[in-house]
């Protein structure tokens, strides 16, 4: 069978790491199976069978990042998700373009999904969006911001994390919320809101997102966004920090079922993108 780089037909319900899963199944099978035609999956099969790190160094390093599930994986996946190129991601993550390309193809194949969708939400953020983010859900939080498709915001979210690491012994999401943090109050408020289970919030999350975008882009804050939400920022941030660092549990108020339900996460993202587009059009 000739090997090609042609992309095989993907199962619509397959996870982003479907090529790697396929390679694992083939390498572990004791029966003769059909070898996939795309070169990257074939190389992954050979790597798994031979464990030859020297012959497949890029696959080996990509696999190590996936398995370690650390900051490098979190940043690489978020930047892939937000739409940055392999070259841009390689610079930010101190990797080669080849490693980024292989990682995306084997472990995080999401580039064919060009619009926000429930599939992307499920496989990149998952249950934390509805059950509440825990301290170790940094990768999921960065993915949530990346899903909104605004690289400038994601850059700030990641930059703020590494900046605050120098001022606290905390790790995970609590880095953003520790006492004395220099993180922008709007970003802190959005993260604090993500820590509690997803219910229609007391303020519009998307409006805070837009105000944050305008501030980091040094744009004039539009009149409808100038007034901060009525929610007590400081109290909410302190409570969220306590939940992340000490296991503090809070009882979430029952939402009044007679009130209108907030849009789904996918609709929320699409709404932000529409408003950003209108903002760009108005400024030209």
N, C-alpha and C positions, 0 to 999 in steps of 0.2 A: 504493500500500500504506500503510495507516495504521500509525503508529508507536505502540508501547506500551512500557510498562516491564515487561512480562511476561518472566520468566526463561525463555529457551529451554532445550530439553532438552540436558543436557550429556553429552558422551561420557564414559563412566566412566574411560577411559584418558587423557583430555585433561589437559594440565598446568594449573597454576593461572592462567596467563596466556592461556588459550584464547580469550577474547574479543579480546584484543589481537592474537593470531596470526590470528584470523579477519578482523579489520579490516585487517591488513597484506596478507593474501592478496587481499582484495577491492580494496583501493586500488591494488595492483600489477598486477591483472589487466587485460589489454587486451580481454577479452571481457565481454559483458553477464552479470552474475551476480545472483543473488537477494540483495536487501538484507535483512540481519537485522532482525527486528521490534523487538528491544529497543533502547531509545533510546540507551543508553550506547555500544553497539557502533556504531550509526549515527553518533553524534557522533564516535567515534574514527575512523571511515572518513572523515568530512568533514574532520577535523583533519589526517589524514595526506595527504589530497589537496590541501588548501588551504595547509597549514603556517601557518595563521592563529592565532598565539599569543594575540592580543587577543580573538578570539571564543571561544577554548577555553582560558582561562588555567589552569583546574584540571587539565584533561587534560595540558596542557603541563608543569605542575610535577610531576604524578604521573609522567609519562614521564621527566622529568629525574632524579627520584629513583631510578627503576628502572634507568635507563641508567648512572648514576654508581655505583651499587652500593656506596654508602658507609654511614656509621653511621646516617643517617636511614632508609634502606631497611631495614637490619638491625633497628633497633628497631621500626619500624612493622610489619614482617612478624611479628616475634616477638610483639608485643602483639596483633595480629589473631589469631594462632595460639593464644594463651593464652586468648582469649575476652573481651578488653576491648572496650568500646564505642568508636564513632568519637569521641565526646566525650572520653573518657578518653585515647585515643591522641593526639588533637589537642593536648591540654594537654601531655603528655609530650614530644611531638615538635615542638612549636611550629609546628603546621600548622592549617589550617581543617578542620572536620569534612567539608566537601565534598571536599577533596583526599583525605582518608583514605578516604571512601566510594568515590570514583572509583578510587583506587589498588587497593582491595580487589576491586572488580568487574572492572577491566581486567587487573590484573597479579598478583593474589594471591587468587583466588577459592577460599577454603578453608572458609568458614563453613558451607557445606552439609555438610561432613564433621565431624560433631559428636563422633566418638569416635576414639581413636587407631587408625591403620590403616597398613598397608604403603604405601598410596598417599601418605599424608601424609609418612611417613618418607622415601620415595623423592624426593618433590618439594620437601621443605623442608630435609632434612639431607643425604640422598644418600650417595654412596660414603664420605665421611670417617668415618662412623660405623663402617665396617668396615675401612677402610684406614688410619685414623689422621688426626686433624685437624692441618692445617698452620696456620702463623701467620696466614694470610689467611682462614681459615675462621671468622671471628668471627660472621658472619651465620648460618652453619650451627650453630655452638655455641649461640647464643641460641635458635635454632629447636628444638634438642634439649631445652633446658630448658623451652621454652614448651610442647612436646608433652606434658609431664607435667601440664599444666593447673592449675598453682598460681601465680597472679599474684604472690603475695607473694615467692616464690622468684625469679621472673623479675625483679621489681623490684630485688631485692638483687643479682642477677647483673649487671644493667645498671648499677646505681648503683656497684657496686664497680669496674667498668671505668673509668667516668668519674672516680671518686675517685683511682684509681691513675695515671691519665694525668698528673696533676699532679706525680707523684713519679718519673717515668721517661721516658726518651727512646724506649722500646720502643713498638711498635704491635702490633695484632692480639692473639692469645691470650697472647702472652708478657707483656703488661701485668699479667696476673693472677699471674704466677709469678716476676717479677723479684726479685733479692735485696733484702731489706728490705721486701718487700711487706706491706701491712697487711690483705690479703684473708684472710677466715676460712679456717683450715686445712682444714676439710672441703670448702669450695668449691675450694680449690687442689688438694686430693687428687682430687676428681671430674674437674676439668679436666685434670690431669696424666694420669689414667687414660684420658681421651678421646684424648690425643695419640698413644698407641701403638695399633697395630691392634687391632681388636675380637676378643678371645678371652675365654673365660670367665675373669674376673678372679680375683685372689687373695683378694679380699674382695667382699662384696655391695655393689655400687654403690647399690642402692636403700636399704640401711640407712643409708649415709652421707648420702644425700639426705634421709631422714626425720629424722636427727639434726640436720642443718643447718636443716631446716624448724622443728623444735622450738626450736632456739636463736634463730632470728631472730624467732620468735613469742613468745619469752620464756616458753616452756612448760617444765615440768619434764621433763628427759630421762628417757624410760622406761628401766626397768632393763635390758632386753635391748639397748639402744643405748648404754649408758653406757661400755662398754669399746670403745676405739677399735680399728679393724682392726689386725691384726698386721703388716700391710705397713709398711715404713719410709716414713713420709710424706715426710720431708725429702729422702731419697735419690731417691725417685720424682719429686718436684717438681723437683729439680735436674736430673735426667736429661731430663725433659720440657722444661724451659727450654732446655737445651742443644740438644735436637732442634729446637725452634722458632727459635732465634736463630742457630745456627751450622751447621745442616745435619748435626749429629751423627746418625749412624745406629747403631741398636742391632739386634742379632739377637734376634728374639722367640723365646722357647723354644717348642718344639713341644708342643702340648697332648696330654696322654694321652687317646687316643680311648676308653679303657675307663672314663674318669670320666664322670659324668653331665654332659650338655650344659646350659648355662645357658639360661633361657628366651629367646625371641626378643625383639627390642627392643619390639615392640608389647605382648607379654605382660609385659615388665618395667615398662612404663608403667602398664598396667592394674593390676598388682600394687601399685604405689605408690599409685594412686588408691584402691584398696580399703583399704589400710592407713590412709590419711589419713581416709577415711570412718569407719572403725572408731574411729580416734582421736578424731574429732569427736563421735561417738555416745557414747563412754565419758566424755567431759568434760562432757556435758550432763545 
